[in-house]
Amino acid sequence: MTFTLLQRAIVACGALALLSTAAQAAEPVKVGLIAPFSGSFADYGKQMEAGVKAYQSLHGDTVAGRKVLVIMKDTTGPVPDVAKRLAQELVVRDKVDILAGFGLTPEALAVAPVAEQAKKAMVIFNAASSVITTKSNYIARVSMTLPQISAPMATWAVKNNVRKVVTLVADYAPGIDAETAFKTNFIGGGGQVIESIRVPLRNPEFAPFIQRIKDARPEAVFLFLPAGEQGVAFMKGFRERGLAEAGIRVIATGDLTDDHVLPAMGDSTLGVITSFHYSMAHDSRENKVFLSAYSAANPGAGRPNFMAVAAYDGMAAIYEALKKTNGATDGDQIIGALKGMKIMSPRGPIMIDPATRDIVQTVYIRKVEKRGSELYNIEFDKFADVKDSGK
Ligand code: PHB
């Protein structure tokens, strides 16, 4: 059989078209992960990176026929200008398809308009002030919100005969959210908040505040501090100034006793009660799988905390969304796929609320206890299907 020139040209064009679809299919999906990797919040980025690695070690780096490439960028901390510039560069220069990460609220708020304008899905792995998901319809959150976590702590406290409390929070959006939700529920339940203290987000000097708490003589202090060094510093001052001996208990969001820093906080945390969405000690098959993948993929990284879990779940959400869209990364399609998504997380069942794109999950009440020679947050009570109550 002989082919005319035209027929040959048609065959050649078809082959070319096939080749270019194959090339397109082989293009990686790029995820730009924006978080602090240096400075006093450096652990946030490191936990997220380790969570991503744990996920990809179990599920591979390809989904719906496309490789998933995660590009990490360091904001250095709660610096909105840097976060925004990095997001713009990721979108314009690196041509990322999805924005992710965000350890601190100021980073997420600075990037929201970039996601909105570029129509890119933005998946929050930690930043937890309520308002973030209202800043663009392209934002979905897989972590938590401070009202979601703080309201159950207040409910538990009034039920357990705590009546007189001082609150102490970091003075920025998540702290104000925690203070407001705690107060609303605690006072609503018959409790009394005798003083509310706000401390600077950066390098707070706790000594004078701890003295104020002692002088106010509450039954308990309710705390929200961003995870990490600050909690260690607070508990050190609390111990040194003898607040426990003065009969003052600590109740807090679980950021205080986050699994990564808990060993460094030592025995002064024994008995501290917290509310939170994740504990390393959570007893489930999914958590065992996560913990072993985490340590295998990240030798020497120490304990994972809730940010590693949120990054692991965030990757699961992105992979599941890409399966639903057959590998398409269009922002509207990805967000559409994330709405209503249910995942069995190492923390328990989670869902992305289709109406708000915020997370719905179980909030656990935990107590710091020793298991062997190690400190853990041991869950002993829970509130199921909790939504963000801050909006
Ligand atoms: C936040 O800035 O949104 C944030 C940071 C650390 C936390 C929780 C929330 O532990």
Residues whose N, C-alpha, C, O or C-beta is under 5 A from the ligand:
A	BS01	PHB	G103 L104 T105 N126 A127 A128 S129 P174 L225 P226 A227 D255
